[in-house]
Amino acid sequence: MKILSIIGTYRKGKTIDTLVSKAIEGARAKTKNVVVDTVYLIDKRIEYCKNCMVCRKDDENKNVADCVISDDMEIIYPMIEIADGFIFGTPVNMGAVTAVMKTFLERATWVFGKPGKYPIKGCPVPRSAKKKKAIIINFIVALTIVFGGVVGYFISKLVSDATTILLPFAAGGFIYIAATDLVPEIKKELDFKKYMGTLLVFILGILIMYMIRLAFHG
């Protein structure tokens, strides 16, 4: 996974750098093989947007629109295109991001965006189809939950003892989700009290399900 860190501070080695470093540590703790490229905008020659609209009016099928300005953004654009994720770090001066970050954002918006129709006509939407594909895949996966619910409903109507068959699968699914998501997080917990507390709650949940089963089925 490639992460691009864009830093808009004027002072290196201070608070913003510390916060960005912590964010990078968090990303590496969650994902293996994380590669981070860092760009300090203050070190780059970035001209102001001319509002010429060349990028905005460029071919909508292009992932990266053309920009008429020749400066260090030509180095940054390819880095943005290949990145899988981003970390933006900037102080809040005068109630907004720094001037160098604002200049960068103005230059990048229409190079990587095109006029959309939602929520307001003309608002920028991503030129790249990567995000759209991810949304479609997530939507299709989410539909399997609805499909499973419909199938389960009709099975319960057709089979008299379907509940006794379906409930163990449902309980097993919950235990699987808890084990695969919770247990790895427990192993990362450095505080022994929190570690034991979370583990005990997990075990308690299993015991409660077992006690309910005994109460209703003997």
N, C-alpha and C positions, 0 to 999 in steps of 0.2 A: 504494500500500500504506500502510495506516494502522497505526502502532505506538503502543502506549500504554506509557509508562514510569512504573512505580510505584516511588517511592523512599521507603524507610522509615528513612532516617538522621535523626539529630537535629542534625547539623552540615552545613550546606550548604557547597559549595565544597571539600570535602575528598576523601578517597580514594574514597568511593562514587560521588560525582559524576564523578570522573575515569574510573572504570571504566565507568560507564553511558555516558559520552560516547564512549568507545572502542567500546563495543558498538553504539552508534548509527552511528558512522563505518563500522563493518564492515557493518552492514545497508545503508547507503546505497551502499557500494562494490559490493555484490552485486545490489542491486535499484534500479531507477529509480523516480523519483517517490515517494520515501518521505516520509510526513508523520508527524511525531512529536509527540505530546501528552505532557506531563510532569505528574505529580501528586506533590507532596510531601505525604505523609500528615500530617506534623507541622503543616502549615498548615490542615488540615481538622478539622472537629468530627465525630469519629466515636465514637459511643456503643458501649458494650459490648453484645455479643449477649445477649439475654434468655433464650435457650434455650426460646422459646415454641413452636417447631416449626411456626409458620405457614408459613414459606417451604418447609420440608421436605415438608409435607403439601399444598402447593398443587398445582393442576392440572398433571399431568406433560406436557401438550401445550404449555404456555407456555414460551417461551424464557427468560423472566425471571420468577422467582417474586415474589410480594408480600412486603414486609417491613413490619412494624408500626412500626418506628422511623423518625422523621423527623429526618434530619440531613444532613450533606454527602455521605453515601453515595448519596443520591438524585441527586447530580450525577455521581458516579463510575460508577454502574450503566450509564447510557446510553453512556458512553465505552467501557466494557468490551464492551458488546454489539456495537458497530460496529467494534471494533478487529480487525485481521487478525493481529496479533502482539503479544507483550508482552515487556517487559524489567523484571525485578524486581531492585531493588538495595537491600540492607540489610546493616548490620554484623551480626556474630555475637556477641551479648552473652550471657554466661552459657550458652554452648553452643547458643544458638538465635537466631532472628530477634528483632528489637526488639519491644517491647511494642506499638507502634503498628502494625507490620506484622502481628503476630499478631492484633490486634483486627480489622484490615482483612480478613484471610484468613477469620477466623471468620464475619464478616458476609457475605462474598461466596460462600462455599462452597455453601450450600444455595439461595441466590438464583439461581445459575447451574447448580446440580446437582440431581439427583433420585436417589432410592434405586435402586441397580442390583442386579444379581444376581451379578456377577463382579468380582474374584476371590472376594469374600465378599458374601453377601446383605446389602444395606443400604448398601454402599459407594457414595459419590456418583459418578454418571456425568453427562456433559454433557447439559443440557436441549436445547441447540441441536443440530440435525442436521447442521451444517456439517462437523464433524470426521468423522462417520460416513460422509457422502457421499464425502469425500476418501479414506477408507480403502477404500470399495467400488470407487471408480475405480482406485486404485492396484492393488487385487487383480485387477481385470479385466485391466488392462494387463499385470500380471505373468503372468497365465495365457497370454498370447500367446507367451511364451517356451517354456512347456511344449508348446503347440500346434505351434510351429515345430519343436521337437525331435522330436515324434512324426511330423510330416510329413516331416522330413528323414530320419528312420530308415527309413520305408517307401519313400521315393524311392531311398535307397541300396540297398534290397533289390531293387527293381524294375529299376533302371537300372545296368548293369554299370560304367559310367564316371562314376557320379554324384559320386564324391569329387572328381574333377577339375573338376566344375561347381560343387559346393557350397563347396569350400575357398576359391576366390577371393572368393565372396560373404562368407564368414566373415571372411577377412582384411580385406576392404574395410570391413566393419562395424566391426572393431576400430580400423582406421585412422581411420574417420569419428569414432568416439567419442573417440579420443585427440585428434584435431584440433579438434573442437568444444569439448571440456572443458578440454584442457591448454593449447592455444595461447592462448586468451584470458587464462588465468592467467599464462602466461609473459610476456605483454605488460605485465602489471601489476607484475612483479617489478622492483624498483628496484636490487637488488644485481646488478651486471653479471656477476660470477662465477657466481652462482646461475642467472642467466638463461641464460648460455651452457651451463652444465652440464646443465640440464634440457632445453634444445634439442638438445644433442648426444646425450643419452640417447634422446630421441624419434627422432632420425634413425638412431641405432644400431639401434633396434628394427626399423625398416623395412629396413635393410641386412641384418640377421640373417635376416629372413623371405625376402629375396631370395636370400641365400646358401644357405639350406636348399632353396629351390626349385631352384637350380642343381645342388646336390649330388644331389638325387633324380631330377631330370629332365634334367640336362645342358644 
